[in-house]
Amino acid sequence: MTTYTAPTKDMQFVLHDTLGIAQQDVPGYADLDRDFTGAILEAAGQLASEVLHPLNEVGDREGCTLENGVVRTPTGFKEAFDQVREGGWTALDADEAYGGQGLPYIMGTAVGEIMSAANMAFNMYQGLTHGAYSAIHVHGTDAQKEKWLPKMVSCEWTGTMNLTEPHAGTDLGMMRTKADPQPDGSYKITGQKIFISAGDHDMSENVVHLVLAKIKDGPEGIKGVSLFIVPKFLVDDDGNVGARNGVSVGKIEEKMGIHGNSTCVMNYDEATGYLLGQEHKGMRAMFTMMNEARLGVGLQGYAQAEVAYQNALAYALDRLQGRDVTGVKNPDGPADPLIVHPDIRRNLMDQKSFVEGARAFTFWGATMIDRAHRAEDKDADGLISLLTPVIKGFLTDKGYEMASNAQQVYGGHGYIEEWGMSQFVRDARIAMIYEGANGVQALDLVGRKLAQDGGKHVMAFFEMVKSFCKEHAEDEAMAGFVGPLKEASKDLQAAGMYFMQEGMKNPNAALSGSYDFMHMMGHVCLGLMWSKMAKAAMDGLKEEGADRDFLEAKIATGRYYMQRQLPATKMHLGRIQTGPEVIMGLDATAF
Amino acid sequence: MTTYTAPTKDMQFVLHDTLGIAQQDVPGYADLDRDFTGAILEAAGQLASEVLHPLNEVGDREGCTLENGVVRTPTGFKEAFDQVREGGWTALDADEAYGGQGLPYIMGTAVGEIMSAANMAFNMYQGLTHGAYSAIHVHGTDAQKEKWLPKMVSCEWTGTMNLTEPHAGTDLGMMRTKADPQPDGSYKITGQKIFISAGDHDMSENVVHLVLAKIKDGPEGIKGVSLFIVPKFLVDDDGNVGARNGVSVGKIEEKMGIHGNSTCVMNYDEATGYLLGQEHKGMRAMFTMMNEARLGVGLQGYAQAEVAYQNALAYALDRLQGRDVTGVKNPDGPADPLIVHPDIRRNLMDQKSFVEGARAFTFWGATMIDRAHRAEDKDADGLISLLTPVIKGFLTDKGYEMASNAQQVYGGHGYIEEWGMSQFVRDARIAMIYEGANGVQALDLVGRKLAQDGGKHVMAFFEMVKSFCKEHAEDEAMAGFVGPLKEASKDLQAAGMYFMQEGMKNPNAALSGSYDFMHMMGHVCLGLMWSKMAKAAMDGLKEEGADRDFLEAKIATGRYYMQRQLPATKMHLGRIQTGPEVIMGLDATAF
């Protein structure tokens, strides 16, 4: 009963008016003019609305089933996957050398939001393939790339990431999966992996698993972990799919959501695997996938909030209930629409201001990745490395909260599965957990990224905010943005200072505040993005033929964020400054 | 795979050390000494752990089914319901004149938490019966009470509340269900009601529906609504169950959670009904049920957080993952337990400090109800009427958030249904919606309750906080509690002042801030409760043979709340003071 329309106008505003991508000095960006990106987004939007979204509820209801060792996807998924493949959507930003279209990552990101909002569980099949593609692309030998990538780019073969074991989640050093070297240079992989998204299914000819395992007699712990390519079906040197490998599905997990994606227990029983990258350097190779995957998960978080918001808004405009206290708005009807009520609006504005801010943040992050990869910009690489845990952690926490807020607009109907709002919430919930639970993101941010390269990147981040504020300090129209942004940035700096001073004495002083810091930083990033968007909208309003309604709404939504959301940094700073004792003081047995 | 143990020690601490119930001047309270309440709580706890909780997951998995017009409850529910009935648990605080045990409401509340935490969906069958019992008890004629109450007290017959219709949720004035007066004084009820919890099932001999309907040719809108008793089976004057009435189940809704409770579409087709209370005064009678129900829903909110916390804590103590950065804690194991990690602790402390504060608040609220009903204390009645929307709205919002936080502790396993954490979250979600969505609670609080009786009750509330602070102003040990409480209370007063000044000019100035105000007030209430508990714990520590570990943990948990949660009032105040323009400024078409 839900619908989805790609927010192409807003995306174009971010890409062109806010980020000015076509003018950026990044190889490949010059082609991305407004017409070109518009055509791509419109086409993706049509596929999403007409094909993918109608399957969202089907996927949730039917789920995946394991029949005689083979996973069956929900009705219609296979046909839709064919359409996605045939449209070339899987190859958008892949290397042209392997059949990709070679577009920048920013385009993959924008299209990714559309596909993910329309049908998160479905889109994961190609999303994980893309991650596996990237790992092979970066770490594979030429022969490996020739062999595996073309079919993965086209999604004739899909990919997976195999990290977790029953007893080893975040702590991968404890993993038990073994790799036994063979005379021909291959390995025999044996062990069990769990939570393998898209682990098996009936939509592709082969599944290429990337599996972390320990080579026999290698170093202990995380230092002995290597990465392997382990296909479901073996592939000969001519690329022909041959015999079944020793890989099987143990079971499909029953999950809270994303039922349309097959989350599998994978059993490896002397399966043939090929080392990817160097021996014992598996974590490095895996991180190529993980960083990309983390951005993709942050995107999932706000994408679910976007589709939930669209439906909540439609309901709020349509559902008649009660009267506007300041005067009847719908005199001919039995009641006024929900949207007249201040608290419904408060809720909708929370959602709208989050989603639009998150989109700008994520798209901006994608341009940093393009800068890093296409222009070899080390600063951009450092900045996005710093902010990846923020994109993942903050956007998924808030995305889930906003999906739940959207569900709330429906009242009782929000709780009934038939109306579809529950699914958005249930699907969004996983984004806070997988690819590193959000607590782990906060730990990565505070325990690792802040101090990386001598704190260079976090200083660059503050410099970026400061220079924006300085640039617009005299612009009176921007005062409502620059003021709060400055204030919030000061809070964040104070928290960083606190970590530096106290964390030396006691690392728990920093780690106790890590979650609050991640949220603070997320707010400052969205505050910066809203300030950039407001400036772009103000400039746009000066032009002839401007879309005044759109631009004025943009500024009003930004003001809402700056006034009502951004100041949360003060609360987080206060929490951080209470110190670790109040958190760590209680003995574990006293809980 | 989850477990539940009733927190009887903590309950006893709240009942006796904090609230001193046995010393309170309320009829019936003198009997409630520590041994007596302890025996009841232990017995309820045993039933909850051994019988009700093991059925929680069964209820979720199987759900209710409609077979040939009859609802079948999940395996084991009927036998468990018999045990609950036989144990006299349904009659705990019911009137002795109708077979109840006549205990105060506070005992029903404490036992209610236990049953609801163990199995929320199951406990609703008796919870709704209790609400219907109360409405008949207050508004029924002697003959009606004689006829219906004894079997409802014993839950041989269960009860329901029928308010919502497909097009009329909060706005009950639009309802279409009609009541046609008959010559014998009864009515023929015709219409459709939706979202009827426990609407039908196979665990009782009869179901007594309380149905809102409009008497033919009565006043328009909400003023023409009356309340009727409409049994599933007609009952003759001797109390014998006879012919089937014109009531049937249209369907069972597929919901996000509480699958074990049958949420029905109920069709009334010239069903025989009996007026309860006065003609056209149905809302008044229904409010008797609704206020009680709202307290019960607030309780559900934190009860789900309690059971989720218990399991998250057990997992955090058991699951080995990573090492304590300040030094290995489990040298003989492959890793340290999760609880050594600061962010896991932050999460657990959030949960623990919320649940214990919420319990004290709810129990305190129950004593206000007892004062109002048993001691005819009008001030207590006013105070609990003011705070009912806070108990409902704040405790369910936070309860859901904390259940979700508990799920997060499990990492990937939290998302897998088999581990049981997902169910707590899905079940808890409804509490924010039913019995008046939380936005409606905020509206009730700010739009109605604040100004009730000339603002007398909110002034009494502030006076209560102030006098506590004054009483302990010189107590240095209490400074860490009194200081933050004073501060938070000042924020709340400032918000109230803002509403008074600005709300006169523009009602939206108050309504735009209603949700933030509800949360602020919830924080101040929990801050007060934590201050009371801390004082009680400090006093307790002076006694010989004190349970030092428990009391010291209590104080530490309270400090956590005061330092890390309570200051959220500042953020809410800031939001309120941004005014209505930032929320209401955007035209509805510009979203």
Boltz contact constraints between the chains, C-beta under 6 A:
constraints:
  - contact:
      token1: [A, 169]
      token2: [B, 411]
      max_distance: 6.0
  - contact:
      token1: [A, 170]
      token2: [B, 321]
      max_distance: 6.0
  - contact:
      token1: [A, 171]
      token2: [B, 321]
      max_distance: 6.0
  - contact:
      token1: [A, 171]
      token2: [B, 322]
      max_distance: 6.0
  - contact:
      token1: [A, 171]
      token2: [B, 335]
      max_distance: 6.0
  - contact:
      token1: [A, 174]
      token2: [B, 334]
      max_distance: 6.0
  - contact:
      token1: [A, 195]
      token2: [B, 412]
      max_distance: 6.0
  - contact:
      token1: [A, 253]
      token2: [B, 416]
      max_distance: 6.0
  - contact:
      token1: [A, 254]
      token2: [B, 417]
      max_distance: 6.0
  - contact:
      token1: [A, 255]
      token2: [B, 415]
      max_distance: 6.0
  - contact:
      token1: [A, 255]
      token2: [B, 416]
      max_distance: 6.0
  - contact:
      token1: [A, 256]
      token2: [B, 415]
      max_distance: 6.0
  - contact:
      token1: [A, 256]
      token2: [B, 422]
      max_distance: 6.0
  - contact:
      token1: [A, 313]
      token2: [B, 591]
      max_distance: 6.0
  - contact:
      token1: [A, 321]
      token2: [B, 170]
      max_distance: 6.0
  - contact:
      token1: [A, 321]
      token2: [B, 171]
      max_distance: 6.0
  - contact:
      token1: [A, 322]
      token2: [B, 171]
      max_distance: 6.0
  - contact:
      token1: [A, 325]
      token2: [B, 507]
      max_distance: 6.0
  - contact:
      token1: [A, 334]
      token2: [B, 174]
      max_distance: 6.0
  - contact:
      token1: [A, 335]
      token2: [B, 171]
      max_distance: 6.0
  - contact:
      token1: [A, 339]
      token2: [B, 588]
      max_distance: 6.0
  - contact:
      token1: [A, 342]
      token2: [B, 508]
      max_distance: 6.0
  - contact:
      token1: [A, 342]
      token2: [B, 511]
      max_distance: 6.0
  - contact:
      token1: [A, 342]
      token2: [B, 512]
      max_distance: 6.0
  - contact:
      token1: [A, 343]
      token2: [B, 439]
      max_distance: 6.0
  - contact:
      token1: [A, 343]
      token2: [B, 442]
      max_distance: 6.0
  - contact:
      token1: [A, 343]
      token2: [B, 514]
      max_distance: 6.0
  - contact:
      token1: [A, 343]
      token2: [B, 515]
      max_distance: 6.0
  - contact:
      token1: [A, 345]
      token2: [B, 583]
      max_distance: 6.0
  - contact:
      token1: [A, 346]
      token2: [B, 583]
      max_distance: 6.0
  - contact:
      token1: [A, 349]
      token2: [B, 583]
      max_distance: 6.0
  - contact:
      token1: [A, 411]
      token2: [B, 169]
      max_distance: 6.0
  - contact:
      token1: [A, 411]
      token2: [B, 437]
      max_distance: 6.0
  - contact:
      token1: [A, 412]
      token2: [B, 195]
      max_distance: 6.0
  - contact:
      token1: [A, 412]
      token2: [B, 433]
      max_distance: 6.0
  - contact:
      token1: [A, 415]
      token2: [B, 255]
      max_distance: 6.0
  - contact:
      token1: [A, 415]
      token2: [B, 256]
      max_distance: 6.0
  - contact:
      token1: [A, 415]
      token2: [B, 430]
      max_distance: 6.0
  - contact:
      token1: [A, 415]
      token2: [B, 433]
      max_distance: 6.0
  - contact:
      token1: [A, 416]
      token2: [B, 253]
      max_distance: 6.0
  - contact:
      token1: [A, 416]
      token2: [B, 255]
      max_distance: 6.0
  - contact:
      token1: [A, 417]
      token2: [B, 254]
      max_distance: 6.0
  - contact:
      token1: [A, 422]
      token2: [B, 256]
      max_distance: 6.0
  - contact:
      token1: [A, 430]
      token2: [B, 415]
      max_distance: 6.0
  - contact:
      token1: [A, 433]
      token2: [B, 412]
      max_distance: 6.0
  - contact:
      token1: [A, 433]
      token2: [B, 415]
      max_distance: 6.0
  - contact:
      token1: [A, 437]
      token2: [B, 411]
      max_distance: 6.0
  - contact:
      token1: [A, 439]
      token2: [B, 343]
      max_distance: 6.0
  - contact:
      token1: [A, 442]
      token2: [B, 343]
      max_distance: 6.0
  - contact:
      token1: [A, 507]
      token2: [B, 325]
      max_distance: 6.0
  - contact:
      token1: [A, 508]
      token2: [B, 342]
      max_distance: 6.0
  - contact:
      token1: [A, 511]
      token2: [B, 342]
      max_distance: 6.0
  - contact:
      token1: [A, 512]
      token2: [B, 342]
      max_distance: 6.0
  - contact:
      token1: [A, 514]
      token2: [B, 343]
      max_distance: 6.0
  - contact:
      token1: [A, 515]
      token2: [B, 343]
      max_distance: 6.0
  - contact:
      token1: [A, 549]
      token2: [B, 590]
      max_distance: 6.0
  - contact:
      token1: [A, 553]
      token2: [B, 586]
      max_distance: 6.0
  - contact:
      token1: [A, 553]
      token2: [B, 590]
      max_distance: 6.0
  - contact:
      token1: [A, 556]
      token2: [B, 585]
      max_distance: 6.0
  - contact:
      token1: [A, 556]
      token2: [B, 586]
      max_distance: 6.0
  - contact:
      token1: [A, 559]
      token2: [B, 582]
      max_distance: 6.0
  - contact:
      token1: [A, 560]
      token2: [B, 582]
      max_distance: 6.0
  - contact:
      token1: [A, 563]
      token2: [B, 578]
      max_distance: 6.0
  - contact:
      token1: [A, 563]
      token2: [B, 582]
      max_distance: 6.0
  - contact:
      token1: [A, 564]
      token2: [B, 575]
      max_distance: 6.0
  - contact:
      token1: [A, 564]
      token2: [B, 578]
      max_distance: 6.0
  - contact:
      token1: [A, 567]
      token2: [B, 574]
      max_distance: 6.0
  - contact:
      token1: [A, 568]
      token2: [B, 571]
      max_distance: 6.0
  - contact:
      token1: [A, 571]
      token2: [B, 568]
      max_distance: 6.0
  - contact:
      token1: [A, 571]
      token2: [B, 571]
      max_distance: 6.0
  - contact:
      token1: [A, 574]
      token2: [B, 567]
      max_distance: 6.0
  - contact:
      token1: [A, 575]
      token2: [B, 564]
      max_distance: 6.0
  - contact:
      token1: [A, 578]
      token2: [B, 563]
      max_distance: 6.0
  - contact:
      token1: [A, 578]
      token2: [B, 564]
      max_distance: 6.0
  - contact:
      token1: [A, 582]
      token2: [B, 559]
      max_distance: 6.0
  - contact:
      token1: [A, 582]
      token2: [B, 560]
      max_distance: 6.0
  - contact:
      token1: [A, 582]
      token2: [B, 563]
      max_distance: 6.0
  - contact:
      token1: [A, 583]
      token2: [B, 345]
      max_distance: 6.0
  - contact:
      token1: [A, 583]
      token2: [B, 346]
      max_distance: 6.0
  - contact:
      token1: [A, 583]
      token2: [B, 349]
      max_distance: 6.0
  - contact:
      token1: [A, 585]
      token2: [B, 556]
      max_distance: 6.0
  - contact:
      token1: [A, 586]
      token2: [B, 553]
      max_distance: 6.0
  - contact:
      token1: [A, 586]
      token2: [B, 556]
      max_distance: 6.0
  - contact:
      token1: [A, 588]
      token2: [B, 339]
      max_distance: 6.0
  - contact:
      token1: [A, 590]
      token2: [B, 549]
      max_distance: 6.0
  - contact:
      token1: [A, 590]
      token2: [B, 553]
      max_distance: 6.0
  - contact:
      token1: [A, 591]
      token2: [B, 313]
      max_distance: 6.0
